[in-house]
Amino acid sequence: MNAAPVAKPGFRELYTPKIFTVLKQGYGLAGLRADALSGLTVAIVALPLSMAIAIASGVTPDRGLYTSIVGGFIVSAFGGSRFQIGGPAGAFIVLVAAAVAQHGVEGLLLATFLSGLMLAAIGLLRLGTFIKYIPYPVTVGFTAGIAVIIFASQIRDLLGLQLEHEPGPLLPKLQALGGALPTASPMAILVASITIGAIVLVRRYRPHWPSFLIAVVAASVCVALLGLPVSTIGTQFGGIPQSLPVPHLPDFTYAKVIDVLPNALSFTLLGSIESLLSAVVADSMTGRRHRSNCELVAQGLANIASPLFGGICVTGNIARTATNVRSGARGPISGMLHSVFLLLFVLVAAPAASYIPLAALAGVLAIVAWNMVEKHAFARLLRVSWGDAAVLLVTFLLVIFRDLSEGILIGFALSAFLFLHRMAQVVAVEQVHSWVEDDRPDDVADKESDGTELAARMASDIAVIRVSGAFFFGATSAVEAALDRIGDKPKAYVIDLSAVSLLDSSGVAIIEDLARKAGQRRAAVYLVAATRAVRHTLLRHGIRETGARFRRDVGSAVESAQGEVLG
């Protein structure tokens, strides 16, 4: 009996934000208390990170806070994940810094706005499912590459180097930093070391405490009380405004849109991958399921709104989302409250941010870069498979020395070719004989006294061919070679397709060619035990026009073939 077809989810099911699902299931004071505590915890983590990522991206620290406040609120309010936390992410540092260097801050805001439109369109076109099909070696490779670039971008502040212009590409950057080593500041090195040491110690002995905030506060207090001569947010940027800016659209001109379009495409590609990976991580931690397309629409809305307030790119952040889950969040209200707490900091405590040393924020990002690298996965992929190792290294090296988008795209293409090669090796074609002398019809023995001789002759006249695996364009040459070895002697062909998991138009063309050539010799072709999907593909390509016939099993097909041979 055929199973009833599964109904496709409708628009409401695909795009209803998770907050409505949570409220519908029942949300009380206990849930609000848990979300408030979790939101406060995430805000404490996000506070120094948002500023550090903004500075590393080439913009002022307040833009990182605006991103977490505006973008983070929208991601949680309209997203398809219960626990996703949106804001600026370390993965975007390279792309954002490149956009600022090429087009200035206004160009960055325009590229972010366009990226938001693209992300929303991808979600509405229901393409979110396909974006998740990024091979694991590619994600490990580009994450490790980003981590290397982030760490390299923090060397100047970690060492307190005096460098007027820091190149973007890695090799020129390292050369410039090496030339500036004589200007290193012992005090900056001390502050960075205190920050990194504090983070490591807190995480080891008090893992539930906010290590980033404690380390930054400790470093700031040391600098303020001891009067250490190091650069701070106040000396470098003049502090942080105590209010949100008035929203305004980025400057739109046709020429400017064309100029920033490549940047917007890069933001869209990385943003969709990063946000859905973060949602998948939250699912694995909680057993829940997010709505991919709804999540992308929310990410799009967040990236449309963030630049209106001067913010930068928004995406789901894996570290903050995991913190949200571990802190006991019940739903999206936790993420919304995290943005509210950050807003309160801007309104009330912004002047205190002036004392934060840049070396401390560089230390925070150094730890972030170290944690981004999936070291065990990297080593395992290098050791287990030469194909996965090639994909990993190509992606990693291209991200470091060329471009992030180029690394992802080429790594994905290489993975696709590797997958096709592996699938082509799996397909198998073998000639078998599924019937014996005792299975022949009774009237055959009456017509031929020597039944064994007749059976041998009929066995040579009927070719029973079993195909297994994915019968697609990558495997057609192997199938053709196997069929050529069988030759054109048989008077009937029985092709067993029961083990074919996939059939594409190239595979159909091979079967059609066999059927036509057999028809020219008046040889019958029987297709056996095809699955519903394989049978549907064959019928859509008009396989019946070649004279091929379907049978339920090999036995009935062989019986029909025996009749053809005797006839």
C-alpha positions in Angstrom: 0.0 0.0 0.0 1.4 3.4 -1.0 1.9 5.9 1.8 -0.2 9.0 1.8 1.7 12.0 0.4 3.0 14.5 2.9 1.4 17.9 2.5 3.8 20.7 1.8 4.0 23.4 4.5 2.1 26.5 3.7 3.2 30.2 3.8 2.0 30.6 7.4 3.9 27.6 8.6 7.1 28.6 6.9 7.1 32.3 7.8 5.5 32.6 11.2 8.1 34.0 13.6 8.9 31.7 16.5 7.9 34.3 19.1 4.2 33.7 18.0 4.7 30.0 18.4 6.1 30.4 21.9 3.4 32.7 23.0 0.7 30.4 21.5 2.1 27.5 23.5 1.9 29.4 26.7 4.3 31.9 28.1 4.1 33.0 31.8 6.1 34.8 34.4 8.5 32.0 34.9 9.4 32.1 31.2 9.9 35.9 31.3 12.1 35.6 34.4 14.3 33.0 32.6 14.5 35.0 29.4 15.3 38.2 31.3 18.2 36.5 33.1 19.5 34.9 29.9 19.1 38.2 28.0 21.2 40.0 30.6 23.9 37.3 30.4 24.1 37.6 26.6 24.1 41.4 26.8 27.1 41.2 29.1 28.9 39.0 26.6 27.8 41.1 23.6 28.8 44.4 25.1 32.6 44.2 24.7 32.4 42.0 21.6 30.2 44.4 19.7 32.6 47.3 20.2 35.7 45.1 19.5 34.3 43.8 16.3 33.3 47.3 15.1 36.8 48.6 15.8 38.4 45.7 14.0 36.0 46.3 11.1 37.3 49.8 10.6 34.4 51.7 12.1 33.7 53.4 15.4 32.7 51.2 18.4 29.2 52.7 18.8 28.2 51.3 15.4 28.8 47.8 16.8 26.4 48.6 19.6 23.8 50.0 17.3 24.0 46.8 15.3 23.3 44.6 18.3 20.6 46.8 19.6 18.6 47.3 16.3 19.6 44.2 14.4 19.6 41.9 17.3 16.1 43.0 18.4 14.6 42.4 14.8 16.4 39.0 14.4 14.8 37.8 17.6 11.4 39.4 17.0 10.9 38.1 13.5 13.2 35.1 13.3 12.5 31.5 12.7 14.7 30.3 15.6 13.7 30.4 19.3 17.3 31.1 20.5 19.1 33.0 17.7 21.1 36.1 18.9 21.8 38.6 16.1 24.5 41.2 16.0 27.9 42.0 14.5 30.1 38.8 14.0 33.8 38.2 13.8 33.3 36.4 10.5 32.3 39.8 8.9 35.4 41.7 10.0 37.3 41.0 6.8 34.4 41.9 4.5 33.3 45.0 6.4 36.9 46.4 6.7 37.3 45.8 2.9 34.1 47.6 2.2 35.0 50.6 4.4 38.4 50.8 2.7 36.9 50.7 -0.8 33.7 52.8 -0.4 33.8 54.5 3.0 31.3 54.2 5.8 28.4 55.4 3.6 29.2 52.8 1.0 29.3 50.1 3.8 25.8 51.2 4.9 24.5 51.0 1.4 26.0 47.6 0.8 24.5 46.3 4.1 21.1 47.7 3.1 21.2 46.0 -0.3 22.3 42.8 1.4 19.3 43.0 3.6 17.0 43.1 0.6 18.8 40.1 -0.9 18.5 38.1 2.2 14.8 38.8 2.5 14.3 37.8 -1.1 16.3 34.6 -0.6 14.0 33.7 2.3 10.8 34.6 0.4 12.0 32.5 -2.6 12.4 29.5 -0.1 16.1 29.1 -0.9 17.1 28.8 2.7 17.1 25.0 2.6 19.7 24.9 -0.2 22.1 27.3 1.6 22.5 24.8 4.4 24.1 22.4 2.0 27.5 23.8 2.5 30.1 21.0 2.9 31.6 20.6 6.3 35.3 20.9 5.1 34.3 24.3 3.5 32.8 25.6 6.8 35.8 24.5 8.8 38.2 25.9 6.2 36.6 29.4 5.9 36.1 29.7 9.7 39.8 28.9 10.3 40.8 31.3 7.6 38.7 34.1 9.1 40.2 33.4 12.5 43.7 33.9 11.1 42.8 37.2 9.4 41.1 38.4 12.6 44.1 37.7 14.7 46.4 39.3 12.2 44.2 42.4 12.3 44.6 42.7 16.1 48.4 42.5 16.2 48.8 46.3 16.0 46.7 46.9 19.0 47.9 43.9 20.9 51.5 45.3 20.7 50.6 49.0 20.6 52.4 49.5 17.3 52.6 52.9 15.7 51.4 52.4 12.1 49.7 55.0 10.1 48.5 52.7 7.3 47.8 49.0 7.8 47.4 47.1 4.5 44.4 44.8 4.1 45.9 41.7 2.4 47.7 39.4 4.8 51.2 39.3 3.5 51.6 43.1 3.1 50.0 43.5 6.5 52.5 41.2 8.1 55.4 43.0 6.4 54.1 46.4 7.6 53.6 45.1 11.1 57.1 43.6 11.1 58.6 46.9 10.1 56.7 48.7 12.9 57.9 46.3 15.7 60.4 48.8 17.1 57.5 51.0 18.1 55.8 48.4 20.3 54.4 49.6 23.6 55.3 47.6 26.7 52.2 48.9 28.4 49.9 47.9 25.6 51.5 44.4 25.7 50.9 44.3 29.4 47.2 45.3 29.2 46.6 42.8 26.4 48.3 40.0 28.4 46.2 40.9 31.5 43.1 40.7 29.4 43.9 37.4 27.8 45.1 35.9 31.1 42.0 37.0 32.9 39.7 35.5 30.3 41.6 32.2 30.4 41.5 32.0 34.2 37.9 33.0 34.6 36.9 30.4 32.0 38.9 27.7 33.7 37.8 28.3 37.3 34.5 30.1 36.9 33.2 29.1 33.5 29.7 30.5 34.1 31.0 34.0 34.8 31.2 36.7 32.0 34.9 36.3 31.2 35.0 39.0 28.5 33.4 41.7 30.5 35.4 40.9 33.7 38.7 41.0 31.7 37.8 44.3 29.9 36.6 45.9 33.2 39.8 44.8 35.0 42.0 46.1 32.2 40.1 49.4 32.1 40.4 49.9 35.9 44.1 49.3 35.7 44.6 51.8 32.9 42.4 54.4 34.7 43.9 54.1 38.2 47.5 53.7 37.1 47.3 56.2 34.3 48.9 53.8 31.8 49.9 55.4 28.5 47.8 53.3 26.1 45.2 54.1 23.5 41.6 53.9 24.7 38.2 54.3 23.1 38.1 57.8 24.5 41.5 58.9 23.1 40.9 57.1 19.8 37.2 57.7 19.1 36.2 60.4 21.6 33.8 58.1 23.5 30.4 56.7 22.6 27.2 58.8 22.1 24.5 58.4 24.8 21.6 57.9 22.3 20.6 56.2 19.1 21.1 58.3 16.0 18.1 59.5 14.0 17.4 56.9 11.3 18.1 57.8 7.7 18.5 56.0 4.4 22.0 55.5 2.9 22.8 57.7 -0.1 21.3 56.0 -3.2 22.7 56.6 -6.7 22.8 54.1 -9.5 26.6 54.3 -9.8 27.1 53.8 -6.1 24.7 50.8 -6.1 26.8 49.2 -8.9 30.0 49.9 -7.0 29.0 48.3 -3.8 27.0 45.4 -5.3 29.9 42.9 -5.0 30.3 43.7 -1.3 26.5 43.3 -0.8 26.7 39.9 -2.5 29.5 38.8 -0.2 27.6 40.0 2.8 24.6 38.1 1.7 26.5 34.8 1.0 28.3 34.9 4.4 25.3 36.2 6.3 23.0 33.4 5.1 25.6 30.7 5.8 26.5 32.1 9.3 23.0 32.7 10.5 21.7 29.3 9.4 24.7 27.5 10.9 24.0 29.3 14.2 20.4 28.3 14.0 21.4 24.7 13.4 23.8 24.8 16.4 20.9 26.0 18.6 18.7 23.2 17.2 21.4 20.6 18.1 21.6 22.0 21.6 17.9 22.1 22.3 16.3 19.5 20.0 14.1 22.2 18.4 13.8 22.9 14.6 14.2 26.4 13.2 12.4 27.8 10.1 15.2 28.5 7.6 13.3 30.8 5.3 11.7 32.7 8.1 15.1 33.2 9.6 16.6 34.6 6.4 13.7 37.0 6.1 14.4 38.2 9.6 18.1 38.5 8.9 17.1 40.6 5.8 14.9 42.9 7.8 17.7 43.3 10.4 20.2 44.3 7.8 17.8 46.7 6.2 17.1 48.4 9.6 20.7 48.3 11.0 22.3 50.8 8.5 19.3 53.1 9.0 20.7 53.7 12.5 24.4 53.6 11.4 24.9 49.9 12.2 26.9 47.4 10.2 26.1 43.9 9.1 23.9 41.7 11.2 24.0 37.9 11.4 23.3 35.1 13.8 26.2 34.7 16.2 27.0 31.1 17.2 28.9 32.0 20.4 26.2 34.4 21.7 23.4 32.0 20.6 25.0 29.1 22.5 25.4 31.4 25.6 21.7 32.2 25.3 20.8 28.5 25.3 23.1 27.6 28.2 21.7 30.5 30.2 18.2 28.9 30.2 16.4 31.0 27.5 12.8 29.9 26.8 12.3 31.8 23.6 13.0 34.9 21.4 12.1 37.4 24.1 15.5 36.6 25.6 17.2 38.0 22.5 14.9 41.0 22.4 15.8 41.8 26.0 19.5 41.4 25.3 19.1 44.3 22.9 17.1 46.3 25.4 19.9 45.9 28.0 22.5 47.1 25.5 20.3 50.1 24.8 20.2 50.9 28.5 24.0 50.7 28.6 24.2 53.3 25.8 21.7 55.6 27.5 23.2 55.4 31.0 26.7 54.1 31.1 28.3 55.1 27.7 30.8 57.5 29.3 32.4 54.6 31.1 33.3 53.1 27.7 35.8 55.9 27.1 38.2 54.2 29.6 38.3 50.8 27.7 41.8 50.3 26.3 42.1 49.1 22.7 44.6 46.5 23.7 42.0 44.9 25.9 39.5 44.7 23.1 42.3 43.3 20.9 42.9 40.6 23.5 39.2 39.7 23.5 39.3 39.3 19.7 42.4 37.2 19.9 40.5 34.8 22.2 37.6 34.9 19.8 39.9 34.1 16.9 41.4 31.1 18.8 38.0 29.7 19.7 36.7 30.1 16.1 39.2 27.6 14.8 37.8 24.0 15.0 41.2 22.6 15.7 40.2 19.0 16.2 38.0 19.0 13.1 40.8 20.6 11.1 43.3 17.9 12.1 40.8 15.1 11.6 39.9 16.2 8.1 43.5 16.4 7.1 44.1 12.9 8.4 41.0 11.0 7.3 40.4 11.8 3.6 42.6 13.2 0.9 39.6 14.7 -0.8 38.2 16.4 2.3 41.8 17.6 3.1 42.1 19.2 -0.4 38.8 21.0 0.0 39.7 22.2 3.5 43.2 23.5 2.5 42.0 25.1 -0.7 39.2 27.0 1.1 41.5 27.9 4.0 44.3 29.3 1.8 42.0 31.1 -0.6 40.2 32.8 2.4 43.6 33.9 3.8 45.4 35.0 0.6 42.6 35.8 -1.8 39.0 36.5 -0.8 36.4 35.0 1.5 33.7 34.6 -1.1 36.1 33.1 -3.6 37.3 30.6 -1.0 33.7 29.5 -0.2 32.6 29.3 -3.8 35.7 27.4 -5.0 35.7 25.1 -2.0 32.0 24.4 -2.6 32.7 23.6 -6.3 35.6 21.4 -5.4 33.4 19.5 -2.9 30.7 19.1 -5.6 33.2 17.5 -8.0 34.5 15.3 -5.3 31.0 14.2 -4.4 30.2 13.4 -8.1 33.4 11.4 -8.3 32.6 9.4 -5.2 29.0 8.8 -6.4 30.2 7.6 -9.8 32.4 5.0 -8.1 29.4 3.6 -6.2 27.3 2.7 -9.3 27.5 -1.0 -10.3 26.3 -2.9 -13.3 26.4 -6.7 -13.2 24.9 -9.4 -15.4 23.1 -12.1 -13.4 20.8 -15.1 -14.2 17.9 -15.1 -11.8 16.1 -18.2 -13.2 17.1 -21.9 -13.3 15.9 -25.0 -15.1 13.2 -25.9 -12.7 11.6 -22.4 -13.2 11.0 -22.9 -17.0 7.4 -23.4 -18.2 6.1 -27.0 -18.3 5.4 -26.9 -22.1 9.1 -26.2 -22.7 10.1 -29.7 -21.6 7.5 -31.2 -23.9 8.9 -29.4 -26.9 12.6 -30.2 -26.2 13.8 -33.5 -24.8 17.1 -32.1 -23.7 15.9 -29.5 -21.1 19.4 -28.6 -20.0 20.4 -27.7 -23.5 17.4 -25.5 -23.9 18.0 -23.8 -20.5 21.6 -23.0 -21.5 20.5 -21.6 -24.8 17.8 -19.5 -23.3 20.2 -18.2 -20.6 22.5 -16.9 -23.3 19.5 -15.3 -25.0 18.2 -13.5 -21.9 20.5 -10.9 -20.2 19.4 -10.1 -16.7 21.2 -6.9 -15.8 21.2 -5.4 -12.3 22.0 -1.7 -11.9 22.7 -0.3 -8.4 23.6 3.1 -7.0 23.0 6.5 -8.4 22.5 6.3 -12.2 23.4 9.8 -13.1 25.6 11.7 -15.6 28.8 11.0 -13.6 28.2 7.3 -13.9 27.1 6.9 -17.5 30.5 6.0 -18.8 30.9 3.1 -16.4 27.4 1.9 -17.2 28.0 2.2 -21.0 31.2 0.2 -20.7 29.4 -2.6 -18.7 26.6 -2.8 -21.3 29.1 -2.9 -24.1 30.7 -6.0 -22.5 27.4 -7.7 -22.6 27.2 -7.1 -26.3 24.2 -7.4 -28.7 23.7 -11.2 -28.6 20.8 -11.4 -26.1 17.3 -11.6 -27.6 15.8 -10.1 -24.5 17.0 -7.8 -21.7 15.8 -7.7 -18.1 17.1 -4.6 -16.4 16.7 -4.7 -12.6 16.4 -1.1 -11.3 15.3 -1.9 -7.8 18.7 -0.7 -6.3 18.8 2.5 -8.3 18.5 5.4 -5.8 18.7 8.2 -8.4 18.1 8.4 -12.1 18.7 11.6 -14.1 18.2 12.4 -17.8 21.7 11.1 -18.7 20.9 7.7 -17.2 17.5 7.7 -19.0 19.4 8.4 -22.3 21.5 5.2 -21.7 18.4 3.1 -21.2 16.7 4.6 -24.2 19.7 3.9 -26.4 19.8 0.3 -25.2 16.1 -0.1 -25.9 16.3 1.4 -29.4 19.2 -0.7 -30.4 17.5 -3.8 -29.0 14.3 -2.9 -30.9 16.2 -2.8 -34.1 17.2 -6.4 -33.5 13.6 -7.3 -32.4 14.9 -7.9 -28.8 12.6 -7.1 -25.9 13.6 -4.8 -23.0 11.9 -5.1 -19.6 12.4 -2.6 -16.8 12.0 -4.1 -13.4 11.1 -2.9 -9.9 11.7 0.8 -10.5 10.9 3.0 -7.5 8.1 5.5 -7.9 10.6 8.3 -8.5 12.7 6.4 -11.0 9.6 5.2 -12.9 8.2 8.7 -13.0 11.5 10.0 -14.5 11.4 7.2 -17.1 7.8 7.9 -18.1 8.4 11.7 -18.3 11.2 11.1 -20.8 8.9 8.9 -22.9 10.6 5.5 -22.3 7.5 3.6 -23.6 8.1 5.0 -27.0 11.2 2.9 -27.3 9.3 -0.3 -26.7 10.5 -0.9 -23.2 8.0 -2.5 -20.8 7.7 -2.4 -17.0 7.4 -5.4 -14.8 6.9 -5.7 -11.1 9.8 -8.2 -10.3 12.6 -10.1 -12.0 10.7 -13.4 -12.1 7.7 -12.1 -14.1 10.1 -10.2 -16.4 12.2 -13.4 -17.1 9.0 -15.3 -17.7 7.9 -12.7 -20.3 11.4 -12.8 -21.8 11.2 -16.6 -22.1 8.0 -16.2 -24.0 9.7 -13.7 -26.4 12.6 -16.1 -27.0 10.4 -19.1 -27.6 8.0 -17.1 -29.8 
